[in-house]
């Protein structure tokens, strides 16, 4: 099997996924998964597509991720892994689609408006 290359995005994060057959090693920005994501919830989110299909030990993943925070990065990685698994085996699409792992979450931060303090927060009103 060749190396499969896919991209996942979320908020400001962009994750490039390189999937190849192997024994389950995951490197994110040249670090092991446990070293890059310290919180368990982030590691669970990243591994969710592999666990759903029961293929944790079938593939090696090299991931390059940039931008955003940890939550955006984990969800970008999750989408990229799901897309890579479909390229590897198109029959897995039905399971992943049912779990909503193939939809890009398009929500982003609302931009600040002029005259306001934030996107919607107006300055405090003063009578005098």
Secondary structure as a PSIPRED ss2 file (coil, helix, strand):
# PSIPRED VFORMAT (PSIPRED V4.0)

   1 X C   1.000  0.000  0.000
   2 X C   1.000  0.000  0.000
   3 X C   1.000  0.000  0.000
   4 X E   0.000  0.000  1.000
   5 X E   0.000  0.000  1.000
   6 X E   0.000  0.000  1.000
   7 X E   0.000  0.000  1.000
   8 X E   0.000  0.000  1.000
   9 X E   0.000  0.000  1.000
  10 X E   0.000  0.000  1.000
  11 X C   1.000  0.000  0.000
  12 X C   1.000  0.000  0.000
  13 X E   0.000  0.000  1.000
  14 X E   0.000  0.000  1.000
  15 X E   0.000  0.000  1.000
  16 X E   0.000  0.000  1.000
  17 X E   0.000  0.000  1.000
  18 X E   0.000  0.000  1.000
  19 X E   0.000  0.000  1.000
  20 X E   0.000  0.000  1.000
  21 X E   0.000  0.000  1.000
  22 X C   1.000  0.000  0.000
  23 X C   1.000  0.000  0.000
  24 X C   1.000  0.000  0.000
  25 X C   1.000  0.000  0.000
  26 X E   0.000  0.000  1.000
  27 X E   0.000  0.000  1.000
  28 X E   0.000  0.000  1.000
  29 X C   1.000  0.000  0.000
  30 X C   1.000  0.000  0.000
  31 X E   0.000  0.000  1.000
  32 X E   0.000  0.000  1.000
  33 X H   0.000  1.000  0.000
  34 X H   0.000  1.000  0.000
  35 X H   0.000  1.000  0.000
  36 X H   0.000  1.000  0.000
  37 X C   1.000  0.000  0.000
  38 X C   1.000  0.000  0.000
  39 X C   1.000  0.000  0.000
  40 X H   0.000  1.000  0.000
  41 X H   0.000  1.000  0.000
  42 X H   0.000  1.000  0.000
  43 X H   0.000  1.000  0.000
  44 X H   0.000  1.000  0.000
  45 X H   0.000  1.000  0.000
  46 X H   0.000  1.000  0.000
  47 X H   0.000  1.000  0.000
  48 X H   0.000  1.000  0.000
  49 X H   0.000  1.000  0.000
  50 X H   0.000  1.000  0.000
  51 X H   0.000  1.000  0.000
  52 X H   0.000  1.000  0.000
  53 X H   0.000  1.000  0.000
  54 X C   1.000  0.000  0.000
  55 X C   1.000  0.000  0.000
  56 X C   1.000  0.000  0.000
  57 X C   1.000  0.000  0.000
  58 X C   1.000  0.000  0.000
  59 X E   0.000  0.000  1.000
  60 X E   0.000  0.000  1.000
  61 X E   0.000  0.000  1.000
  62 X E   0.000  0.000  1.000
  63 X E   0.000  0.000  1.000
  64 X E   0.000  0.000  1.000
  65 X E   0.000  0.000  1.000
  66 X E   0.000  0.000  1.000
  67 X C   1.000  0.000  0.000
  68 X C   1.000  0.000  0.000
  69 X C   1.000  0.000  0.000
  70 X H   0.000  1.000  0.000
  71 X H   0.000  1.000  0.000
  72 X H   0.000  1.000  0.000
  73 X H   0.000  1.000  0.000
  74 X H   0.000  1.000  0.000
  75 X H   0.000  1.000  0.000
  76 X H   0.000  1.000  0.000
  77 X H   0.000  1.000  0.000
  78 X H   0.000  1.000  0.000
  79 X H   0.000  1.000  0.000
  80 X H   0.000  1.000  0.000
  81 X H   0.000  1.000  0.000
  82 X H   0.000  1.000  0.000
  83 X H   0.000  1.000  0.000
  84 X H   0.000  1.000  0.000
  85 X H   0.000  1.000  0.000
  86 X H   0.000  1.000  0.000
  87 X H   0.000  1.000  0.000
  88 X H   0.000  1.000  0.000
  89 X C   1.000  0.000  0.000
  90 X H   0.000  1.000  0.000
  91 X H   0.000  1.000  0.000
  92 X H   0.000  1.000  0.000
  93 X H   0.000  1.000  0.000
  94 X H   0.000  1.000  0.000
  95 X H   0.000  1.000  0.000
  96 X H   0.000  1.000  0.000
  97 X H   0.000  1.000  0.000
  98 X H   0.000  1.000  0.000
  99 X C   1.000  0.000  0.000
 100 X C   1.000  0.000  0.000
 101 X C   1.000  0.000  0.000
 102 X C   1.000  0.000  0.000
 103 X C   1.000  0.000  0.000
 104 X C   1.000  0.000  0.000
 105 X C   1.000  0.000  0.000
 106 X C   1.000  0.000  0.000
 107 X C   1.000  0.000  0.000
 108 X C   1.000  0.000  0.000
 109 X C   1.000  0.000  0.000
 110 X C   1.000  0.000  0.000
 111 X C   1.000  0.000  0.000
 112 X C   1.000  0.000  0.000
 113 X C   1.000  0.000  0.000
 114 X C   1.000  0.000  0.000
 115 X C   1.000  0.000  0.000
 116 X E   0.000  0.000  1.000
 117 X C   1.000  0.000  0.000
 118 X C   1.000  0.000  0.000
 119 X C   1.000  0.000  0.000
 120 X C   1.000  0.000  0.000
 121 X C   1.000  0.000  0.000
 122 X E   0.000  0.000  1.000
 123 X C   1.000  0.000  0.000
 124 X C   1.000  0.000  0.000
 125 X C   1.000  0.000  0.000
 126 X C   1.000  0.000  0.000
 127 X C   1.000  0.000  0.000
 128 X C   1.000  0.000  0.000
